[in-house]
Amino acid sequence: MNYPCPCCGFLTFPVPRREAVAYICPVCFWENDVFAPGEDTPSDENRGLTLRQGRENFARFGAVQPDLVRHARPPTADELPLKHRR
């Protein structure tokens, strides 16, 4: 069972968010920050980006930062949330 990335929402985390210390989502390239308590707290693991900014950048560029697009990839079929699967 995979768990949703807090940034892109795809099921890429192998463990719950609180246990995924420094895990990097292969879809959006968000590095999980278990120490950033909210959506608007700057994340040291993500160059000072907030989770909200990461989500906005993912929607705009396809990764949390434009220079990380080359590392990101589309989600696989089993990473889609259940409501989006066919």
N, CA, C and O atoms as a GROMACS GRO file, in nm:
protein
  344
    1MET      N    1   0.084  -0.118   0.000
    1MET     CA    2   0.000   0.000   0.000
    1MET      C    3   0.088   0.124   0.000
    1MET      O    4   0.179   0.136   0.082
    2ASN      N    5   0.061   0.215  -0.092
    2ASN     CA    6   0.134   0.341  -0.096
    2ASN      C    7   0.047   0.453  -0.040
    2ASN      O    8  -0.075   0.440  -0.031
    3TYR      N    9   0.111   0.561  -0.003
    3TYR     CA   10   0.044   0.674   0.060
    3TYR      C   11   0.063   0.799  -0.027
    3TYR      O   12   0.159   0.807  -0.102
    4PRO      N   13  -0.030   0.896  -0.016
    4PRO     CA   14  -0.022   1.014  -0.102
    4PRO      C   15   0.090   1.110  -0.066
    4PRO      O   16   0.118   1.135   0.051
    5CYS      N   17   0.152   1.162  -0.169
    5CYS     CA   18   0.249   1.270  -0.153
    5CYS      C   19   0.172   1.393  -0.108
    5CYS      O   20   0.066   1.422  -0.165
    6PRO      N   21   0.221   1.466  -0.010
    6PRO     CA   22   0.149   1.586   0.034
    6PRO      C   23   0.148   1.698  -0.070
    6PRO      O   24   0.068   1.790  -0.061
    7CYS      N   25   0.236   1.689  -0.167
    7CYS     CA   26   0.244   1.794  -0.269
    7CYS      C   27   0.156   1.763  -0.389
    7CYS      O   28   0.065   1.839  -0.420
    8CYS      N   29   0.182   1.652  -0.457
    8CYS     CA   30   0.109   1.621  -0.580
    8CYS      C   31  -0.014   1.533  -0.558
    8CYS      O   32  -0.103   1.530  -0.642
    9GLY      N   33  -0.018   1.463  -0.446
    9GLY     CA   34  -0.133   1.379  -0.415
    9GLY      C   35  -0.128   1.238  -0.472
    9GLY      O   36  -0.215   1.157  -0.443
   10PHE      N   37  -0.027   1.208  -0.553
   10PHE     CA   38  -0.017   1.074  -0.609
   10PHE      C   39   0.037   0.978  -0.504
   10PHE      O   40   0.108   1.019  -0.412
   11LEU      N   41   0.003   0.852  -0.517
   11LEU     CA   42   0.035   0.750  -0.417
   11LEU      C   43   0.178   0.699  -0.435
   11LEU      O   44   0.200   0.586  -0.480
   12THR      N   45   0.273   0.782  -0.399
   12THR     CA   46   0.414   0.750  -0.420
   12THR      C   47   0.491   0.722  -0.292
   12THR      O   48   0.603   0.672  -0.297
   13PHE      N   49   0.434   0.753  -0.178
   13PHE     CA   50   0.505   0.734  -0.051
   13PHE      C   51   0.490   0.589  -0.004
   13PHE      O   52   0.379   0.538   0.003
   14PRO      N   53   0.602   0.522   0.029
   14PRO     CA   54   0.596   0.383   0.072
   14PRO      C   55   0.546   0.366   0.216
   14PRO      O   56   0.504   0.257   0.256
   15VAL      N   57   0.551   0.473   0.292
   15VAL     CA   58   0.505   0.475   0.432
   15VAL      C   59   0.424   0.602   0.454
   15VAL      O   60   0.431   0.693   0.371
   16PRO      N   61   0.347   0.611   0.563
   16PRO     CA   62   0.273   0.735   0.590
   16PRO      C   63   0.366   0.856   0.596
   16PRO      O   64   0.485   0.843   0.626
   17ARG      N   65   0.310   0.970   0.567
   17ARG     CA   66   0.387   1.095   0.558
   17ARG      C   67   0.477   1.119   0.679
   17ARG      O   68   0.592   1.159   0.662
   18ARG      N   69   0.429   1.096   0.798
   18ARG     CA   70   0.507   1.121   0.920
   18ARG      C   71   0.629   1.030   0.932
   18ARG      O   72   0.724   1.062   1.004
   19GLU      N   73   0.625   0.918   0.862
   19GLU     CA   74   0.736   0.822   0.868
   19GLU      C   75   0.831   0.834   0.748
   19GLU      O   76   0.937   0.772   0.747
   20ALA      N   77   0.794   0.912   0.650
   20ALA     CA   78   0.871   0.923   0.525
   20ALA      C   79   0.974   1.034   0.535
   20ALA      O   80   0.968   1.132   0.462
   21VAL      N   81   1.068   1.018   0.625
   21VAL     CA   82   1.169   1.120   0.649
   21VAL      C   83   1.257   1.136   0.525
   21VAL      O   84   1.321   1.041   0.479
   22ALA      N   85   1.258   1.257   0.471
   22ALA     CA   86   1.341   1.295   0.356
   22ALA      C   87   1.312   1.214   0.229
   22ALA      O   88   1.395   1.210   0.139
   23TYR      N   89   1.195   1.152   0.220
   23TYR     CA   90   1.159   1.078   0.100
   23TYR      C   91   1.129   1.178  -0.012
   23TYR      O   92   1.061   1.278   0.011
   24ILE      N   93   1.179   1.152  -0.132
   24ILE     CA   94   1.156   1.241  -0.246
   24ILE      C   95   1.056   1.175  -0.339
   24ILE      O   96   1.078   1.064  -0.387
   25CYS      N   97   0.947   1.244  -0.365
   25CYS     CA   98   0.844   1.194  -0.455
   25CYS      C   99   0.899   1.191  -0.597
   25CYS      O  100   0.948   1.293  -0.645
   26PRO      N  101   0.891   1.078  -0.666
   26PRO     CA  102   0.943   1.070  -0.802
   26PRO      C  103   0.855   1.141  -0.905
   26PRO      O  104   0.898   1.164  -1.018
   27VAL      N  105   0.731   1.176  -0.867
   27VAL     CA  106   0.640   1.243  -0.960
   27VAL      C  107   0.658   1.394  -0.959
   27VAL      O  108   0.666   1.456  -1.065
   28CYS      N  109   0.665   1.455  -0.840
   28CYS     CA  110   0.675   1.602  -0.833
   28CYS      C  111   0.809   1.651  -0.780
   28CYS      O  112   0.841   1.769  -0.792
   29PHE      N  113   0.886   1.561  -0.722
   29PHE     CA  114   1.018   1.587  -0.665
   29PHE      C  115   1.013   1.669  -0.536
   29PHE      O  116   1.109   1.738  -0.502
   30TRP      N  117   0.901   1.660  -0.463
   30TRP     CA  118   0.891   1.719  -0.330
   30TRP      C  119   0.965   1.629  -0.233
   30TRP      O  120   0.944   1.508  -0.231
   31GLU      N  121   1.053   1.688  -0.152
   31GLU     CA  122   1.121   1.611  -0.048
   31GLU      C  123   1.040   1.625   0.079
   31GLU      O  124   1.024   1.736   0.131
   32ASN      N  125   0.990   1.515   0.129
   32ASN     CA  126   0.903   1.519   0.246
   32ASN      C  127   0.976   1.580   0.365
   32ASN      O  128   1.087   1.540   0.398
   33ASP      N  129   0.911   1.675   0.428
   33ASP     CA  130   0.969   1.746   0.542
   33ASP      C  131   0.879   1.720   0.662
   33ASP      O  132   0.775   1.784   0.678
   34VAL      N  133   0.919   1.627   0.747
   34VAL     CA  134   0.837   1.594   0.864
   34VAL      C  135   0.842   1.701   0.971
   34VAL      O  136   0.766   1.695   1.068
   35PHE      N  137   0.930   1.799   0.956
   35PHE     CA  138   0.943   1.904   1.056
   35PHE      C  139   0.869   2.032   1.020
   35PHE      O  140   0.856   2.121   1.104
   36ALA      N  141   0.820   2.044   0.897
   36ALA     CA  142   0.742   2.161   0.856
   36ALA      C  143   0.596   2.132   0.890
   36ALA      O  144   0.534   2.048   0.826
   37PRO      N  145   0.541   2.201   0.989
   37PRO     CA  146   0.408   2.166   1.039
   37PRO      C  147   0.290   2.204   0.952
   37PRO      O  148   0.182   2.145   0.966
   38GLY      N  149   0.304   2.299   0.862
   38GLY     CA  150   0.188   2.343   0.785
   38GLY      C  151   0.218   2.371   0.640
   38GLY      O  152   0.332   2.362   0.595
   39GLU      N  153   0.114   2.407   0.568
   39GLU     CA  154   0.127   2.435   0.425
   39GLU      C  155   0.207   2.560   0.395
   39GLU      O  156   0.262   2.574   0.285
   40ASP      N  157   0.214   2.651   0.490
   40ASP     CA  158   0.280   2.778   0.465
   40ASP      C  159   0.412   2.795   0.543
   40ASP      O  160   0.463   2.906   0.556
   41THR      N  161   0.465   2.685   0.593
   41THR     CA  162   0.592   2.686   0.664
   41THR      C  163   0.704   2.657   0.565
   41THR      O  164   0.700   2.554   0.497
   42PRO      N  165   0.804   2.744   0.554
   42PRO     CA  166   0.916   2.717   0.464
   42PRO      C  167   0.983   2.584   0.499
   42PRO      O  168   1.006   2.554   0.616
   43SER      N  169   1.014   2.507   0.397
   43SER     CA  170   1.075   2.376   0.414
   43SER      C  171   1.224   2.382   0.383
   43SER      O  172   1.264   2.418   0.272
   44ASP      N  173   1.305   2.348   0.481
   44ASP     CA  174   1.450   2.345   0.459
   44ASP      C  175   1.487   2.242   0.353
   44ASP      O  176   1.581   2.263   0.276
   45GLU      N  177   1.414   2.132   0.348
   45GLU     CA  178   1.443   2.027   0.251
   45GLU      C  179   1.409   2.066   0.108
   45GLU      O  180   1.456   2.003   0.013
   46ASN      N  181   1.328   2.171   0.092
   46ASN     CA  182   1.282   2.213  -0.040
   46ASN      C  183   1.320   2.357  -0.073
   46ASN      O  184   1.242   2.433  -0.130
   47ARG      N  185   1.444   2.392  -0.034
   47ARG     CA  186   1.499   2.524  -0.066
   47ARG      C  187   1.413   2.639  -0.016
   47ARG      O  188   1.407   2.745  -0.079
   48GLY      N  189   1.347   2.619   0.098
   48GLY     CA  190   1.266   2.725   0.157
   48GLY      C  191   1.126   2.737   0.101
   48GLY      O  192   1.050   2.825   0.142
   49LEU      N  193   1.090   2.651   0.007
   49LEU     CA  194   0.953   2.652  -0.048
   49LEU      C  195   0.855   2.607   0.059
   49LEU      O  196   0.888   2.525   0.145
   50THR      N  197   0.735   2.660   0.053
   50THR     CA  198   0.628   2.607   0.136
   50THR      C  199   0.558   2.497   0.058
   50THR      O  200   0.573   2.488  -0.064
   51LEU      N  201   0.482   2.415   0.127
   51LEU     CA  202   0.406   2.310   0.060
   51LEU      C  203   0.307   2.372  -0.039
   51LEU      O  204   0.287   2.320  -0.148
   52ARG      N  205   0.247   2.482   0.000
   52ARG     CA  206   0.154   2.551  -0.090
   52ARG      C  207   0.224   2.595  -0.219
   52ARG      O  208   0.169   2.578  -0.328
   53GLN      N  209   0.344   2.651  -0.206
   53GLN     CA  210   0.421   2.692  -0.325
   53GLN      C  211   0.460   2.571  -0.410
   53GLN      O  212   0.458   2.577  -0.532
   54GLY      N  213   0.496   2.462  -0.343
   54GLY     CA  214   0.530   2.340  -0.415
   54GLY      C  215   0.413   2.289  -0.497
   54GLY      O  216   0.430   2.247  -0.612
   55ARG      N  217   0.293   2.292  -0.439
   55ARG     CA  218   0.173   2.249  -0.511
   55ARG      C  219   0.145   2.340  -0.631
   55ARG      O  220   0.111   2.293  -0.739
   56GLU      N  221   0.159   2.470  -0.610
   56GLU     CA  222   0.137   2.565  -0.720
   56GLU      C  223   0.238   2.542  -0.831
   56GLU      O  224   0.202   2.544  -0.949
   57ASN      N  225   0.364   2.521  -0.795
   57ASN     CA  226   0.467   2.496  -0.895
   57ASN      C  227   0.443   2.365  -0.968
   57ASN      O  228   0.464   2.356  -1.089
   58PHE      N  229   0.400   2.262  -0.896
   58PHE     CA  230   0.371   2.134  -0.961
   58PHE      C  231   0.260   2.151  -1.064
   58PHE      O  232   0.269   2.097  -1.174
   59ALA      N  233   0.156   2.225  -1.028
   59ALA     CA  234   0.046   2.248  -1.122
   59ALA      C  235   0.094   2.328  -1.244
   59ALA      O  236   0.046   2.307  -1.355
   60ARG      N  237   0.186   2.418  -1.222
   60ARG     CA  238   0.235   2.504  -1.330
   60ARG      C  239   0.345   2.440  -1.415
   60ARG      O  240   0.342   2.450  -1.538
   61PHE      N  241   0.441   2.375  -1.349
   61PHE     CA  242   0.560   2.325  -1.420
   61PHE      C  243   0.568   2.173  -1.433
   61PHE      O  244   0.635   2.123  -1.522
   62GLY      N  245   0.501   2.101  -1.344
   62GLY     CA  246   0.513   1.956  -1.342
   62GLY      C  247   0.616   1.906  -1.243
   62GLY      O  248   0.647   1.787  -1.240
   63ALA      N  249   0.668   1.997  -1.160
   63ALA     CA  250   0.762   1.964  -1.052
   63ALA      C  251   0.760   2.081  -0.954
   63ALA      O  252   0.708   2.188  -0.985
   64VAL      N  253   0.817   2.061  -0.836
   64VAL     CA  254   0.813   2.165  -0.734
   64VAL      C  255   0.900   2.286  -0.769
   64VAL      O  256   0.879   2.395  -0.715
   65GLN      N  257   0.996   2.269  -0.857
   65GLN     CA  258   1.079   2.378  -0.906
   65GLN      C  259   1.102   2.355  -1.055
   65GLN      O  260   1.115   2.240  -1.098
   66PRO      N  261   1.106   2.461  -1.135
   66PRO     CA  262   1.128   2.442  -1.278
   66PRO      C  263   1.254   2.364  -1.311
   66PRO      O  264   1.256   2.286  -1.407
   67ASP      N  265   1.361   2.382  -1.233
   67ASP     CA  266   1.486   2.312  -1.263
   67ASP      C  267   1.482   2.164  -1.224
   67ASP      O  268   1.577   2.091  -1.253
   68LEU      N  269   1.376   2.120  -1.159
   68LEU     CA  270   1.363   1.979  -1.120
   68LEU      C  271   1.271   1.900  -1.212
   68LEU      O  272   1.252   1.780  -1.192
   69VAL      N  273   1.214   1.966  -1.311
   69VAL     CA  274   1.123   1.898  -1.404
   69VAL      C  275   1.193   1.779  -1.470
   69VAL      O  276   1.131   1.675  -1.492
   70ARG      N  277   1.320   1.793  -1.502
   70ARG     CA  278   1.392   1.685  -1.570
   70ARG      C  279   1.404   1.559  -1.483
   70ARG      O  280   1.428   1.451  -1.536
   71HIS      N  281   1.387   1.572  -1.352
   71HIS     CA  282   1.394   1.457  -1.262
   71HIS      C  283   1.258   1.395  -1.235
   71HIS      O  284   1.249   1.277  -1.198
   72ALA      N  285   1.153   1.472  -1.252
   72ALA     CA  286   1.017   1.426  -1.223
   72ALA      C  287   0.968   1.334  -1.335
   72ALA      O  288   1.022   1.335  -1.446
   73ARG      N  289   0.866   1.256  -1.304
   73ARG     CA  290   0.809   1.165  -1.404
   73ARG      C  291   0.658   1.160  -1.386
   73ARG      O  292   0.607   1.197  -1.280
   74PRO      N  293   0.586   1.116  -1.487
   74PRO     CA  294   0.441   1.099  -1.472
   74PRO      C  295   0.410   0.986  -1.373
   74PRO      O  296   0.492   0.896  -1.355
   75PRO      N  297   0.295   0.991  -1.309
   75PRO     CA  298   0.258   0.883  -1.218
   75PRO      C  299   0.225   0.756  -1.296
   75PRO      O  300   0.176   0.762  -1.408
   76THR      N  301   0.252   0.643  -1.234
   76THR     CA  302   0.213   0.515  -1.293
   76THR      C  303   0.065   0.491  -1.260
   76THR      O  304   0.008   0.561  -1.175
   77ALA      N  305   0.004   0.394  -1.325
   77ALA     CA  306  -0.138   0.365  -1.304
   77ALA      C  307  -0.168   0.332  -1.158
   77ALA      O  308  -0.272   0.371  -1.106
   78ASP      N  309  -0.078   0.259  -1.092
   78ASP     CA  310  -0.103   0.223  -0.952
   78ASP      C  311  -0.074   0.336  -0.855
   78ASP      O  312  -0.099   0.321  -0.735
   79GLU      N  313  -0.022   0.449  -0.902
   79GLU     CA  314   0.000   0.566  -0.816
   79GLU      C  315  -0.115   0.665  -0.822
   79GLU      O  316  -0.117   0.762  -0.746
   80LEU      N  317  -0.211   0.641  -0.910
   80LEU     CA  318  -0.327   0.730  -0.919
   80LEU      C  319  -0.417   0.706  -0.799
   80LEU      O  320  -0.439   0.591  -0.760
   81PRO      N  321  -0.470   0.813  -0.739
   81PRO     CA  322  -0.568   0.794  -0.632
   81PRO      C  323  -0.687   0.714  -0.685
   81PRO      O  324  -0.720   0.724  -0.803
   82LEU      N  325  -0.751   0.637  -0.601
   82LEU     CA  326  -0.860   0.549  -0.643
   82LEU      C  327  -0.967   0.620  -0.724
   82LEU      O  328  -1.021   0.563  -0.818
   83LYS      N  329  -0.998   0.743  -0.688
   83LYS     CA  330  -1.104   0.816  -0.758
   83LYS      C  331  -1.067   0.848  -0.904
   83LYS      O  332  -1.154   0.881  -0.984
   84HIS      N  333  -0.937   0.839  -0.938
   84HIS     CA  334  -0.892   0.870  -1.075
   84HIS      C  335  -0.858   0.746  -1.158
   84HIS      O  336  -0.821   0.758  -1.275
   85ARG      N  337  -0.872   0.630  -1.097
   85ARG     CA  338  -0.839   0.506  -1.171
   85ARG      C  339  -0.956   0.464  -1.257
   85ARG      O  340  -1.072   0.490  -1.225
   86ARG      N  341  -0.923   0.399  -1.366
   86ARG     CA  342  -1.027   0.346  -1.457
   86ARG      C  343  -1.026   0.197  -1.452
   86ARG      O  344  -1.105   0.133  -1.521
   0.00000   0.00000   0.00000
